[in-house]
Amino acid sequence: MLALAWLHQRDDPIHNPNSDIRNRMPANHRQTDRKFLGVHFVNCCAYGRLYLDRAGTAYVGRCPRCGATVRVRVGESGTDCRFFLATCGR
């Protein structure tokens, strides 16, 4: 069973415009053409991304350590947050 929680954007140093972490990142790490959600897999202490599927109906990805699949539906009343916490199978 996977659980997903969101972090408010102001708590996310990568998406906070006032954060110096964003300015220290290489330019090629700051930009991507693909829409994604950042996920911290808390059980495995790993970071991963969920990418928007071709149909545009969900963000899908796997924990880089244990391989647990995470799927997040895109909804009409969604959130503008881009970083989430997930529990995985470890």
C-alpha positions as CSV (number, residue, x, y, z in Angstrom):
1,M,0.0,0.0,0.0
2,L,1.4,3.4,-1.0
3,A,0.6,6.6,0.7
4,L,1.2,10.0,-0.7
5,A,1.4,13.4,1.1
6,W,2.2,16.8,-0.3
7,L,4.6,19.4,0.9
8,H,3.6,23.1,0.4
9,Q,5.7,24.8,-2.2
10,R,7.1,27.3,0.3
11,D,8.6,24.3,2.1
12,D,10.2,22.9,-1.0
13,P,13.7,24.5,-1.5
14,I,13.9,23.5,-5.2
15,H,10.7,25.4,-6.1
16,N,11.1,28.3,-3.7
17,P,12.4,31.3,-5.7
18,N,14.1,32.7,-2.6
19,S,16.1,29.5,-2.1
20,D,19.9,29.6,-3.0
21,I,19.7,25.8,-3.6
22,R,18.0,26.5,-6.9
23,N,20.7,28.9,-8.0
24,R,23.4,26.4,-7.3
25,M,21.9,23.7,-9.5
26,P,23.3,23.2,-12.9
27,A,21.1,24.7,-15.6
28,N,20.4,21.4,-17.3
29,H,18.9,20.2,-13.9
30,R,16.5,23.1,-13.6
31,Q,14.7,22.7,-16.9
32,T,12.8,19.8,-18.5
33,D,10.2,19.7,-21.2
34,R,8.4,16.8,-19.5
35,K,6.0,17.6,-16.7
36,F,6.8,15.8,-13.4
37,L,6.2,15.6,-9.7
38,G,9.1,15.2,-7.3
39,V,8.7,12.4,-4.8
40,H,10.6,11.6,-1.7
41,F,10.2,7.8,-1.0
42,V,10.4,7.9,2.8
43,N,10.8,4.2,3.5
44,C,13.8,3.9,1.1
45,C,15.2,7.4,1.7
46,A,15.3,8.0,-2.1
47,Y,14.2,10.8,-4.4
48,G,12.4,10.1,-7.7
49,R,10.2,11.7,-10.2
50,L,6.7,10.8,-11.5
51,Y,6.2,11.8,-15.1
52,L,2.9,12.7,-16.8
53,D,1.7,9.8,-18.9
54,R,1.0,10.2,-22.6
55,A,-2.7,10.5,-22.0
56,G,-2.2,13.3,-19.5
57,T,-4.4,11.6,-17.0
58,A,-1.8,10.6,-14.3
59,Y,1.8,11.0,-13.1
60,V,3.5,7.6,-12.9
61,G,6.9,6.4,-11.6
62,R,8.7,4.0,-9.4
63,C,10.8,4.1,-6.3
64,P,14.4,3.9,-7.5
65,R,15.4,1.5,-4.7
66,C,12.5,-1.0,-4.2
67,G,10.6,-0.5,-7.5
68,A,7.2,0.2,-5.9
69,T,5.0,1.9,-8.5
70,V,3.3,5.2,-7.7
71,R,0.4,6.6,-9.8
72,V,-1.2,10.0,-9.1
73,R,-4.3,10.9,-11.0
74,V,-4.7,14.3,-12.5
75,G,-7.9,15.9,-11.2
76,E,-9.9,19.0,-11.8
77,S,-9.4,20.2,-8.3
78,G,-5.8,19.2,-7.9
79,T,-3.0,21.1,-6.2
80,D,-0.2,23.3,-7.5
81,C,2.3,21.6,-5.3
82,R,5.1,19.8,-7.2
83,F,6.8,17.9,-4.4
84,F,5.3,14.9,-2.5
85,L,6.2,12.3,0.1
86,A,5.4,8.7,-0.6
87,T,5.7,5.5,1.5
88,C,6.8,2.5,-0.5
89,G,7.3,-1.3,-0.1
90,R,10.6,-1.4,1.7
